[in-house]
Amino acid sequence: MLNKEYINGVYLVIGESACGGKDLESIVEASLHAGLCCVQLREKEADTRTFLNRAKALKSILKGTGIPFLINDRIDIALAAQADGVHIGQSDMPYETARRLLGPQAIIGLSVESWDDVKTAQNLDVSYLGVSPVFDTPTKTDTKTAWGLEGLSRIRKASKHPLVAIGGIDKENARQVVQAGAHAIAVVSAICSAANPEEATRALNQAGF
Amino acid sequence: MLNKEYINGVYLVIGESACGGKDLESIVEASLHAGLCCVQLREKEADTRTFLNRAKALKSILKGTGIPFLINDRIDIALAAQADGVHIGQSDMPYETARRLLGPQAIIGLSVESWDDVKTAQNLDVSYLGVSPVFDTPTKTDTKTAWGLEGLSRIRKASKHPLVAIGGIDKENARQVVQAGAHAIAVVSAICSAANPEEATRALNQAGF
């Protein structure tokens, strides 16, 4: 997976807490038909067995679609479910450790929350940077100051890596985010909370790309 | 680590929440001088980076002592910190998956919470069974009915595996637990909450073995 051209489009971040009781598998199945470039499973509350079973179910749905499947944070779950890689933040496993455990072919995305993080990542062979959060959002409460469109644009000029913007992105601002430098736009609630996830995904694709 | 004779003595389970603000490293350093057969790091609230750094610190303390160092649940942390293995429960990674990820030399302990768990484990090459909980305890709230001394004794007769009893063990009941069939007695608060962890460990050793 050294080709990074897949970082281009709508990137779905999904987890039980974001789905408000709705079935995760149905949301992934619906939205992938409208075009996704990546799916990331993020579970911060589930026990390991539940997380693993959910990962295996999504992996099975995505098999053969060509859409990479990533696990947030948990390298053990990624290994056990044979996911394509992980997305890690600055409080997760250090990048070098994650790469050593997952091997050279794995996709490893890294969230950058400060300018120091961006600079450090220039020396890492990460698959993409997660620009987090681009806008303030209620979904993640543990992140730092929002980058804004200006911050995103600065990272685009300074970084060699593909950029996935996340945080408060919806169909109203998707175009601006892509124009400011995002290769992909990651959303949680814009798809997971939508009455019609397929329509919501289509609208994001049309708005952004 | 195919030799299982190390499952014999006082087994310390430690984690930040059990230590009430006291330094984990100091507790491990103090208690290992009084005799420990195993140390397990259990962190249910810490982020991955914090958990990993703590695991590396304890690994460093235990290096060269011959005392196995295990991680509760998190196989990624065990791999990254080069721990000797993991302790898993019935809501963690399935045993076979854990074994595949960690390899044949790793120590893998498995908690049994029902008679079905005990029977299933007869066909697994686990390193030991955690008999959990042997008595009711405030430390773990997610476990099932306590086995009691009678249940422990039944498991000892039926199982081929070394047994580590956990849950509500202190110096007052340690002897009974060993006599009922435990090869090792695992404690959290009896050491972590003690004013003098070294004394507490010595008292458990003297009471139980």
Interface residues (C-beta under 8 A of the other chain):
Chain A: D47 T48 R49 T50 L52 D73 R74 I75 D76 L79 A80 Q90 S91 D92 M93 P94 T97 L101
Chain B: D47 T48 R49 T50 L52 D73 R74 I75 D76 L79 A80 Q90 S91 D92 M93 P94 T97 L101
